Structures are given as C-alpha cells and as structure tokens.
Amino acid sequence: MELPSRLIEAAVDQVSSLPGIGKKTALRLVLNLLARSDEQVEAFAGALLKMKEGIHACSECHNLTEDPTCSICENSSRSSQLVCVVEDIRDLLAMESTGQFSGKYHVLGGVISPMDGIGPNDLNIETLVERLKRYTQELPETEVIFALPATMEGETTAFYLFRKLSDLPLKITAIARGLSVGEDLQHADEATLIQSLKQRIPYTH
C-alpha cells in the first residue's frame, strides 16, 4: 500500500507498532486524526505525553499510579492479610472487575520464561518476598494467592515463588483452575474469575 505522504507513512508506522493494530487500522486512525482540529490533536498527544510522564509503578505492589503508592495499597479497608499475586496490570484489572476481592495485590511484571530470556531477577519477586516478610511479622494468618496464567510459564513461576516463600509463616493458595489450560486471567469472564477465587485451593507441588 503506497501512501501519499512520508509524514502519513511515518504516523502509520508508529500507530501500527501498537499491539493488535494492523496497517489498515493504523491508516484509518491516522486519517481520523488528520481530519480533527489542531486543538483536538494537541489534546490527544498531550494526554499521551502526560500519561507517560506522570505514571509510574506503585512502590508497594507495582500497580500503575500517579502517586508514590496506588489507591488500592492506600485503601485502609483492603486487607493486608490477603495478597493476590498476578502477572501484570491487566490481570489486576480483571480481578478488580469482579468486585469480589478485598485484599491487596502484587504485580510481578511477567512470568519466568527461559525461552524469552526472562528469569526471576527480571520480575518483582524480591520485593514480594520482602513485603511478605514484613506482613507476616505484623499480621498473623497472612495468605498469598497465586493468580497466575494456566501455562507452563505460569506454573514454573508459581513453583519458584512457593520455594521462595516456603520458610515464611504463610498460607499459600492458588485460584481454582476454572480457566482453560493456556488461558490468561485477563481473557476470562467475571463469573469464571469469581468462582476461581472463591474456590481457591492450598498450593502444593
């Protein structure tokens, strides 16, 4: 597809670099932006720049936030005795959409995947261990829930975490496998997530 301008082509290349966006969709979006007023395009671009500059990882759980710690960690009604470990932000949002979880989260930022060159040191694992050490000193009967994908990488990560946390006085559980093998939490419907959370089981390996 030959485009009428190098500037349009450059914009299409940038938009199509986003996940799930092909060249045709990118061109449609670029032409839509081109048809907007200068003020609208400036507002669009400005919002993206402000987001990039202002959003960072929560110092406690690695959720995304504008503040030092996120609103979930700051919420005194959320229990620190219940920590749900998820792969990424999308899984956290999926769990939150159920409205059934009253604890806190820890975002690993991925799963262990040697094929992709991702090892334990590339994930937010040490901060989880230190956080749970602190929690178990202050709070009895702390429970950590593994809500990781039903994949080989997810299982590998859960087993590694289990080994790292086994010396702590923790209750270690995993969500029930209502999810299909290979399925990510973010793609599961709310009813499945609710049942998986309610029917969680002790983690053993």
C-alpha positions in Angstrom: 0.0 0.0 0.0 1.7 3.2 -1.2 0.8 6.2 0.9 0.6 9.8 -0.4 3.0 11.3 2.1 6.1 10.3 4.1 4.6 12.0 7.1 1.4 9.9 6.9 3.6 6.8 6.4 5.6 7.6 9.5 2.5 8.2 11.6 1.0 4.9 10.3 4.2 3.0 11.2 4.1 4.4 14.7 0.4 3.6 15.3 0.8 0.1 13.8 3.6 -0.6 16.2 0.8 -0.9 18.9 -0.3 -4.5 19.7 -3.3 -5.6 17.7 -3.1 -2.7 15.2 -2.5 -3.6 11.6 -1.5 -1.2 8.8 -5.1 -0.7 7.5 -6.4 0.0 11.0 -3.5 2.3 11.7 -4.2 4.2 8.4 -7.8 4.7 9.4 -6.8 6.0 12.8 -4.2 8.4 11.3 -6.7 9.7 8.7 -9.2 10.3 11.5 -6.6 12.3 13.5 -5.7 14.2 10.4 -9.3 15.3 10.0 -9.5 16.6 13.5 -8.8 20.2 14.6 -5.3 21.2 15.7 -6.7 21.7 19.3 -8.1 18.1 19.3 -4.9 16.6 18.1 -2.8 18.6 20.6 -5.1 17.4 23.4 -4.8 13.8 22.2 -1.0 14.0 22.0 -0.8 15.9 25.3 -2.8 13.3 27.1 -0.4 10.6 26.0 2.7 12.6 27.0 1.2 13.5 30.4 0.4 9.8 31.0 3.9 8.8 30.0 5.5 11.4 32.3 3.1 11.0 35.2 2.5 7.3 35.6 4.9 5.0 37.4 4.9 1.8 39.4 3.5 1.8 43.0 6.3 1.5 45.5 4.5 -1.3 47.3 2.7 -3.5 44.8 4.0 -2.3 41.3 0.5 -1.3 40.2 0.3 1.8 38.0 -0.3 5.1 39.8 0.4 8.8 39.8 1.2 8.8 43.5 4.0 7.1 45.5 1.6 4.3 46.3 -1.6 3.3 44.5 -5.1 3.7 45.7 -5.5 0.0 46.5 -2.5 -0.1 48.8 -3.6 3.2 50.4 -7.2 1.9 51.0 -7.4 1.0 54.7 -10.5 -1.2 54.1 -8.4 -3.5 51.9 -6.8 -6.4 53.9 -3.1 -6.7 54.0 -3.6 -10.3 55.2 -4.6 -11.3 51.7 -2.1 -10.7 48.9 -3.0 -11.7 45.3 0.0 -12.3 43.0 -0.7 -11.5 39.3 1.4 -11.5 36.2 0.6 -7.9 35.0 -1.7 -4.9 35.3 -4.3 -6.3 33.0 -4.7 -9.3 35.4 -5.1 -7.0 38.3 -7.8 -5.0 36.5 -9.6 -8.3 35.6 -9.6 -9.4 39.2 -10.8 -5.9 40.3 -13.6 -6.0 37.8 -15.2 -8.9 39.8 -15.7 -6.7 42.9 -15.1 -9.8 45.0 -11.5 -9.4 46.2 -10.9 -7.3 49.3 -7.2 -7.8 49.7 -4.2 -6.3 48.0 -2.1 -7.2 45.0 1.5 -7.8 43.9 2.2 -7.3 40.2 5.2 -9.5 39.1 5.6 -7.8 35.7 5.7 -11.0 33.8 6.3 -14.7 34.4 9.5 -16.8 34.3 10.1 -17.8 30.6 13.6 -19.0 29.8 12.7 -19.2 26.1 12.1 -15.5 26.2 15.1 -14.8 28.3 13.0 -13.8 31.4 14.4 -15.1 34.7 13.4 -14.5 38.3 15.7 -11.4 38.5 13.7 -9.7 35.8 10.5 -9.9 37.8 9.2 -8.2 41.0 9.9 -11.2 43.1 12.4 -9.9 45.7 10.0 -7.0 46.6 7.2 -9.6 47.1 9.4 -11.7 49.5 10.4 -8.6 51.5 6.8 -7.3 51.6 5.5 -10.7 52.9 8.3 -10.9 55.5 7.1 -7.6 56.8 3.4 -8.5 56.7 3.9 -11.8 58.5 5.8 -10.1 61.3 2.9 -7.7 61.8 -0.2 -9.7 60.8 -1.0 -13.3 61.7 -2.5 -15.7 59.2 -1.4 -13.8 56.1 -2.4 -15.6 52.9 -0.8 -15.2 49.5 -2.9 -16.2 46.4 -1.2 -17.2 43.2 -3.4 -15.9 40.4 -1.1 -16.7 37.5 -1.8 -18.0 34.0 -2.6 -21.6 33.4 0.5 -22.1 31.3 3.8 -23.8 31.7 5.4 -20.4 32.4 2.8 -19.6 35.0 3.2 -22.9 36.7 7.0 -22.5 36.7 6.7 -19.1 38.3 4.2 -20.3 40.9 6.6 -23.2 41.9 9.5 -20.8 42.1 7.5 -18.4 44.4 6.4 -21.4 46.5 10.0 -22.3 47.1 11.0 -18.7 47.9 8.1 -18.3 50.4 8.0 -21.7 52.0 10.0 -20.6 55.0 7.6 -17.8 55.9 4.5 -18.4 58.2 2.2 -18.0 55.2 -0.9 -19.7 53.9 -0.1 -20.2 50.2 -3.1 -20.9 47.9 -3.8 -20.8 44.2 -7.0 -19.9 42.3 -9.0 -22.9 41.2 -8.5 -23.9 37.6 -11.8 -22.9 36.1 -9.6 -21.4 33.5 -8.7 -23.4 30.4 -5.1 -24.5 30.1 -3.1 -21.8 28.4 -5.7 -19.1 29.2 -4.7 -15.7 30.7 -6.8 -14.2 33.5 -7.4 -11.0 31.5 -9.4 -13.1 28.9 -11.6 -14.9 31.4 -15.1 -13.8 32.1 -16.0 -12.3 35.5 -18.1 -15.3 36.6 -15.2 -17.7 36.0 -12.8 -15.4 37.9 -15.2 -15.1 40.8 -15.5 -18.9 41.1 -11.8 -19.5 40.7 -11.1 -17.0 43.5 -13.8 -18.4 45.8 -12.8 -22.0 45.3 -9.0 -21.4 45.6 -7.0 -24.3 47.0 -3.8 -24.8 49.0 -0.8 -24.6 46.7 1.2 -27.8 46.7 3.7 -29.1 44.2 
